[in-house]
Amino acid sequence: MTRVRDALTAAPDIGGLTTVVTGGSRGLGLLLGRRFARYGCRVVLLVPDAADLDRAVRFAGRGAGGPVRGAVCDVRDAAAVRDRFAEIAEDEGGIDITVAAAGLLQVGPAEALGPDGFRRALDAVFTGALHTSLAALPHLRRSPVGGRLGLIGSVGAPVPVPHLVPYACARSAVGALAAGLRAEEAAHGVTVTAVHPGPVRTGAPLRAYFGGDRRREYAWFSALAGLPLLSMDAERAADRIVTGIRRRRPRIVLTPAARLGAVAGGVAPVTTGRLMAAVARALPRGDAPATVTGAEVAADDQPPAPRLRAVLGVLDARGAARCNARIRKDR
């Protein structure tokens, strides 16, 4: 039985397969591109801004076993995504693996972020994943080894965290998309992997958008994002995700806290709801509708953010800092 189980779960070789990763300019998308390249894949990073293209390609290509190149594409534009995938398939002779990792993170009370905040989250996260999936699937179906599609959701989908509601809604939609496509595409030999990570130390607080009491929101989010027991090293997360996609796993939940939250939401919904209500009461109050990036809040460097961060206790944010430092050196 052990040999059978090992044979069924062994990760197949993916060297030489053409892999497209969206959101490839930074963070998890960039690290995923580099990890696939180290396995020998022919990687194409899709980035939204031409200014980030060369830097991202150089970073992902370090120590790579396969070639890495990039292309500019706004995943919110369906026609642009479709055209870009057609070009990549023609240039590379097909597409075997696609990972939709583009996203947008907003932190603050749902009322403060308002309808526009929800629309922005859905456009960047869900609509981007939808456009990527629909553009990739015709090519993945033609892959001689059977295509693989990876969609990045969030543990916030089964257990929405207060002050991250637009993000949770968008990632929940991605989870539903992955489950539906997995059932529909099985007949075509395409496997779909839904990835639900908890906090990953990629420096997300600096790139997130904060509304309401922006400095206090930045303080609690940046503090908790670095806690070792709650968050996960970005390199390790990327390796786990790539391994899961290689093995064609239907679902990946990263970090023990994320797995516990996913189970608790289904097994004890009343208790989980009460816990989230208690968390909400402890979070900052504020109704400023305009959002600013974490980098802008950090640059302001005024109270109460430093004091509040000290109270919350950042045990380890070094993983995120190292990731950001490595990226900044390429600029």
BELWO-V655543 format. One line per field, one symbol per residue. burial: b if it has 24 or more other ideal C-beta (glycine too) atoms within 12 Angstrom, else e. A space follows every 50 residues. Layout:
burial: ???
This chain:
burial: eeeeeeeeeeeeebbbbbbbbbbbbbbbbbbbbbbbbbbebbbbbbbbee ebbebbbbbbbeebebbbbbbbbbbbeeeebbebbeebbeebebbbbbbb bbbbbbbbbbebbeeebbebbbbbbbbbbbbbbbbbbebbbebebbbbbb bbbbbbbbbbbbbbbbbbbbbbbbbebbeebbeebeeeebbbbbbbbbbb bbbbbbbbbbbbbbbbbbbbbbbbbbbbebbbbbbbbbbbbbbbbbbbbb bbbbbebbeebbeebeeeeeeeeeebeeeeeebbebebeebbbbeebbee eeeebeebbeebebeebebbeebbebbeeee
